[in-house]
Amino acid sequence: MDVKKKDQTSALFLSTLAMVVSFALWSVIAPISTDIQIVYGLSEMEKSFLVVTPVVLGSIMRIPMGIITDKYGGRKVYTITMLFLIIPMVGAGFFHQYSMLLFFVFFIGMAGATFAIAVSYVTKWFPPEKQGIVLGITGMGNMGTALASFTVPTIYTNFGLEWVFWGFAVAIAFMALIFWFGTKELSKPKEVITLKQSLSVVKHKQTWVLSLFYFLTFGGFMAFSLYLPAILQDTFQFSAVRAGMIAAGFVILATCIRPLGGYLADIFSPVHVLKLLFSGIVIFAVVMAFYSTNFAMFSISCAMMALLLGAGNGAVFKLVPQVSPTNTGAVTGFVSAIGGVGGFFPPVALGMIKGITGGYTFGFLLLALFTIGCLIVIRKLYHNRMTVRPKPTT
């Protein structure tokens, strides 16, 4: 293996692994949210806000972190971000008031911004024709949500809430060191992109369209990943450990299928792939709405939703580098930020709907309606077009 190939492999593998650990931190509250609700006497809305608070910062910060990565290099920015996460993780373990827990959980949200850093860093190592599959592999860092679902309930049950945070603080510290010493930085381009040039991506209609689609696919993935344990505990009276295991299965399925979505988008029209996936999401969202208390039907629908949303994530990100090849980090930051916000609203909405109606049916119907809206956008903008090939900007 020549040096370049070795460096490419290291960049891809360690970026993905670092995102696995970072996303475990980002999802640290969700697997035990119902237990925390009982201990602190929280309302449904308070529990929902605790679950989604990290999503806010993690989503918003993807925009500046993508731009900063383009300018200063992924190796430095990725490592510094992981080291920063040690502070709120350690702090959260020392406080047991709801307000202070909410404060530190907000800053733990920086873990979610690592997605924009990883995509920007990895993209520069590979040619365009391989970016669909490569970014699909990078996106498997979402597996960190499954890691949290597997491990957090067990750590909480055996060692208490403080060691949930302290244990993951140690993990992210080790990951930062491994990443720093195991990767290299590509040489900076001769022309440094200015902030104005980076922000210019908002002028492309394609940026907004992909943001809408990623709001659905990644937002849906995050919403199910974060709130599925609570739904299972509330609806089927499962324990935190059992609900966490099932939620982890959802995450693994959605994450493993993501590279396939990117691969299919490499071969076929990304628009046709997305139309097929979105149509499936509508069907199974309706099934979940009307069979939300039937565990067998709900489980099958969840599995199908994981496949559809996961493949959709990969297909959408095949198109991201095409919007502006010189501003990949900026486009990634913007699109993934909107997608992250998509993971914020559904859990809050589900909490409100559960509080008002006593169930989740209306929430799943809203998902179906939103997906139909995305299908209408595809038909209006890309009718009779085999693929989306925006003109590169310089």
C-alpha positions in Angstrom: 0.0 0.0 0.0 1.5 3.3 -1.1 1.6 6.2 1.3 -1.3 8.1 -0.2 -3.6 5.1 -0.1 -2.6 4.4 3.5 -3.3 8.1 4.4 -6.6 7.9 2.6 -7.6 4.8 4.5 -6.5 6.3 7.9 -8.4 9.5 7.2 -11.6 7.6 6.4 -11.4 4.9 9.1 -10.3 7.2 12.0 -12.8 10.0 11.0 -15.6 7.4 11.1 -14.4 5.9 14.4 -14.1 9.4 15.9 -17.6 10.2 14.8 -18.9 7.0 16.4 -17.5 8.0 19.8 -18.6 11.6 19.3 -22.1 10.6 18.4 -22.3 8.3 21.5 -21.7 11.5 23.5 -24.3 13.4 21.5 -26.9 10.7 22.3 -25.9 10.1 25.9 -29.2 11.3 27.4 -31.8 9.6 25.2 -31.4 5.9 26.4 -32.1 6.8 30.0 -34.4 9.8 29.5 -37.4 8.1 31.1 -35.3 7.1 34.1 -34.1 10.6 34.5 -37.7 11.9 34.1 -38.7 9.7 37.1 -35.8 10.6 39.3 -36.2 14.4 38.7 -40.0 14.4 38.4 -40.0 15.9 34.9 -42.9 16.6 32.7 -43.0 15.2 29.1 -41.9 18.5 27.7 -39.0 18.8 30.2 -37.9 15.3 29.2 -38.1 16.1 25.5 -36.1 19.3 25.9 -33.4 17.3 27.8 -33.2 14.8 25.0 -33.1 17.3 22.1 -31.0 20.1 23.7 -27.7 18.7 22.4 -29.2 18.6 19.0 -29.5 22.4 18.9 -25.9 23.2 19.4 -24.7 20.2 17.4 -26.8 21.3 14.5 -26.1 25.0 14.5 -22.4 24.6 14.9 -22.1 22.4 11.9 -22.2 25.5 9.7 -19.2 27.3 11.2 -17.3 24.1 11.9 -17.6 23.1 8.3 -16.2 26.5 7.2 -13.4 26.4 9.8 -12.5 22.9 8.7 -12.1 24.0 5.1 -9.8 26.8 6.3 -7.7 25.3 9.0 -7.8 21.5 8.2 -9.8 18.6 9.6 -7.1 17.0 11.7 -6.7 20.1 13.9 -10.3 21.0 14.1 -11.5 17.5 14.8 -9.0 16.9 17.6 -9.7 20.2 19.3 -13.4 19.6 19.2 -13.0 16.2 20.8 -10.8 17.6 23.6 -13.3 20.4 24.3 -16.1 17.8 24.8 -14.2 16.5 27.9 -15.2 19.7 29.8 -19.0 19.4 29.7 -18.9 15.6 30.1 -16.9 15.9 33.3 -19.0 18.8 34.5 -22.3 17.0 33.9 -21.2 14.2 36.3 -20.8 16.6 39.2 -24.2 18.2 39.1 -27.6 16.6 39.7 -29.9 19.5 39.3 -32.1 19.6 36.2 -31.0 23.1 35.2 -27.3 22.4 35.5 -27.7 19.1 33.7 -29.5 20.9 30.9 -26.6 23.5 30.8 -23.8 20.9 30.4 -25.9 18.8 28.0 -26.2 21.8 25.7 -22.4 22.0 25.3 -22.2 18.3 24.8 -24.1 19.1 21.7 -20.8 20.1 20.1 -20.3 16.4 19.5 -22.9 16.6 16.8 -20.8 19.1 14.8 -18.2 16.5 14.2 -20.2 15.3 11.2 -19.5 18.4 9.2 -15.8 18.2 10.2 -15.5 14.5 9.2 -17.3 15.0 5.8 -15.2 18.0 4.9 -12.0 16.3 5.9 -12.7 13.0 4.2 -14.1 14.5 1.0 -10.7 16.1 0.2 -8.9 12.7 0.2 -11.1 11.1 -2.5 -12.1 11.8 -6.1 -15.7 12.8 -6.9 -16.6 9.4 -8.5 -15.9 7.7 -5.1 -17.5 10.2 -2.8 -21.0 8.6 -2.7 -19.7 5.4 -1.2 -17.0 7.1 0.9 -19.3 9.6 2.5 -21.8 6.7 3.1 -19.0 5.0 5.0 -18.2 8.2 6.9 -21.8 8.6 7.8 -21.6 5.2 9.6 -20.3 7.3 12.4 -24.0 7.6 13.3 -23.4 4.1 14.8 -22.4 6.1 17.9 -26.1 6.5 18.7 -26.3 2.7 18.8 -23.2 2.5 21.0 -24.9 4.9 23.5 -28.1 2.8 23.4 -26.2 -0.4 24.1 -23.9 0.9 26.9 -25.6 3.9 28.7 -28.4 2.0 30.4 -26.0 -0.6 31.7 -23.5 2.0 33.0 -26.3 3.9 34.5 -27.8 0.8 36.2 -24.5 -0.4 37.7 -22.5 2.8 38.3 -24.9 5.7 38.4 -25.5 8.8 36.2 -22.1 10.5 36.9 -20.1 7.6 35.5 -22.2 7.7 32.3 -20.6 11.1 31.7 -17.2 10.4 33.1 -16.8 7.1 31.3 -17.5 8.7 27.9 -15.2 11.6 28.8 -12.3 9.1 29.1 -13.4 7.5 25.8 -13.4 10.8 23.9 -10.0 11.8 25.3 -8.4 8.6 24.1 -10.1 9.0 20.7 -8.7 12.5 20.3 -5.2 11.2 20.9 -5.6 8.3 18.5 -7.0 10.6 15.8 -4.2 13.1 16.1 -1.4 10.6 15.9 -3.1 8.4 13.3 -4.0 10.9 10.6 -2.3 13.5 8.4 -3.4 16.9 7.1 -3.6 17.6 3.4 -1.7 20.6 2.2 -3.7 23.7 2.1 -5.0 24.9 -1.3 -3.1 27.8 -2.9 -6.3 29.9 -2.8 -7.8 30.3 0.7 -11.5 30.5 0.7 -12.9 33.6 2.4 -15.8 33.7 4.7 -17.9 35.5 2.1 -17.1 32.7 -0.4 -18.1 30.1 2.1 -21.4 31.7 2.9 -22.1 32.1 -0.8 -23.4 28.5 -0.9 -26.7 29.8 0.5 -27.4 31.4 -2.9 -27.6 28.0 -4.5 -31.2 26.7 -4.7 -29.6 23.2 -4.6 -28.3 23.9 -1.1 -31.8 24.6 0.2 -33.3 21.6 -1.6 -30.8 19.2 -0.2 -31.3 20.8 3.2 -35.0 20.0 3.0 -34.3 16.4 2.0 -31.7 16.0 4.8 -34.1 17.6 7.2 -36.4 14.6 6.5 -33.8 11.8 6.3 -31.3 12.7 9.0 -33.9 14.5 11.1 -36.1 11.4 10.9 -33.1 9.2 11.8 -32.2 11.3 14.8 -35.8 11.7 16.0 -36.3 7.9 16.0 -32.9 7.3 17.5 -33.4 9.7 20.4 -37.1 9.2 21.1 -37.6 5.5 20.2 -36.5 4.3 23.7 -39.1 6.6 25.3 -41.8 5.5 22.9 -41.1 1.8 23.7 -41.1 2.4 27.4 -44.2 4.5 27.4 -46.2 2.4 24.9 -45.0 -1.2 25.7 -43.7 -0.7 29.2 -40.2 -2.0 28.3 -37.2 -1.5 30.6 -34.6 1.1 29.7 -32.1 -1.7 28.8 -34.5 -3.5 26.5 -35.8 -0.3 24.9 -32.2 0.7 24.4 -31.3 -2.5 22.7 -34.2 -2.2 20.2 -33.3 1.5 19.5 -29.7 0.4 19.0 -30.9 -2.1 16.4 -32.7 0.7 14.6 -29.5 2.8 14.5 -27.4 -0.1 13.3 -29.8 -0.9 10.5 -30.1 2.7 9.4 -26.4 3.3 9.6 -25.2 0.1 7.8 -27.6 0.8 4.9 -26.3 4.3 4.4 -23.3 3.4 2.2 -25.7 1.5 0.0 -27.8 4.6 -0.5 -24.6 6.5 -1.5 -23.6 3.6 -3.8 -27.0 3.5 -5.5 -26.7 7.3 -6.0 -23.3 6.8 -7.6 -24.8 4.4 -10.2 -28.4 5.6 -10.7 -30.1 9.0 -10.7 -30.0 10.3 -7.1 -33.4 11.9 -7.7 -35.0 8.6 -8.7 -33.5 6.9 -5.7 -34.8 9.6 -3.4 -38.3 9.4 -4.9 -38.4 5.7 -4.3 -37.2 6.0 -0.7 -39.5 8.9 0.1 -42.5 7.0 -1.2 -41.6 4.1 1.2 -41.4 6.5 4.1 -44.9 7.8 3.5 -46.3 4.2 3.4 -44.6 3.1 6.6 -45.3 6.3 8.5 -49.0 5.8 7.9 -48.7 2.1 9.0 -46.9 3.3 12.2 -49.6 5.8 12.9 -52.5 3.3 12.8 -50.6 0.4 14.4 -48.6 2.3 17.0 -49.8 0.0 19.8 -49.3 -3.3 17.9 -45.7 -4.3 18.6 -45.3 -6.7 15.7 -46.5 -4.1 13.1 -44.7 -1.3 14.8 -41.4 -3.3 14.8 -41.7 -4.1 11.1 -42.4 -0.5 10.3 -39.5 0.7 12.4 -37.1 -1.7 10.6 -38.3 -0.5 7.2 -38.1 3.1 8.3 -34.5 2.6 9.4 -33.6 1.2 6.0 -35.4 4.0 4.1 -34.1 6.9 6.2 -30.5 5.4 6.3 -30.3 4.9 2.6 -31.8 8.4 2.1 -29.0 9.9 4.1 -26.4 8.4 1.8 -28.2 9.4 -1.3 -28.6 13.0 -0.3 -25.0 13.4 0.6 -23.9 12.1 -2.8 -25.2 15.4 -4.1 -23.5 17.7 -1.5 -20.0 17.9 -3.1 -21.6 18.7 -6.5 -23.2 22.0 -5.2 -19.8 23.7 -4.8 -16.7 21.5 -5.0 -14.5 24.2 -3.5 -16.8 24.9 -0.6 -17.7 21.3 0.5 -17.3 22.1 4.2 -19.7 25.1 3.9 -22.3 23.1 2.0 -21.9 20.1 4.4 -22.2 22.4 7.4 -25.3 24.1 6.1 -27.1 20.9 4.9 -26.2 18.9 7.9 -27.2 21.7 10.3 -30.7 21.8 8.8 -30.8 18.0 9.0 -29.8 18.2 12.7 -32.5 20.7 13.4 -34.8 18.1 11.8 -33.8 15.9 14.7 -34.8 18.6 17.2 -38.4 19.4 16.3 -39.9 15.8 16.0 -39.1 14.7 19.6 -40.5 18.0 21.0 -43.6 17.6 18.8 -43.9 14.0 19.9 -43.7 15.0 23.6 -46.4 17.6 23.0 -48.6 15.2 21.1 -48.2 12.5 23.7 -49.1 15.0 26.5 -52.2 16.2 24.6 -53.5 13.1 23.0 -51.9 10.3 25.1 -50.4 8.7 22.0 -48.1 9.2 19.0 -50.4 8.6 16.1 -50.7 12.2 15.0 -46.8 12.6 15.0 -46.4 9.8 12.5 -49.1 11.3 10.3 -47.2 14.6 10.3 -44.1 12.7 9.1 -46.0 11.2 6.2 -47.4 14.7 5.2 -43.9 16.3 5.4 -42.5 13.5 3.2 -45.3 14.0 0.6 -44.2 17.7 0.6 -40.6 16.5 -0.3 -42.0 14.4 -3.1 -43.9 17.4 -4.5 -40.6 19.4 -4.4 -38.8 16.6 -6.4 -41.6 16.5 -9.0 -41.7 20.3 -9.5 -37.9 20.8 -9.6 -36.6 17.6 -11.2 -39.4 16.3 -13.4 -38.0 14.6 -16.5 -34.4 15.0 -15.3 -32.3 11.8 -14.9 -30.0 13.3 -12.3 -29.1 16.4 -10.5 -25.9 18.0 -11.7 -25.6 21.6 -10.5 -22.9 23.6 -12.2 -19.7 23.8 -10.1 -19.0 27.2 -8.7 -15.6 28.7 -8.3 
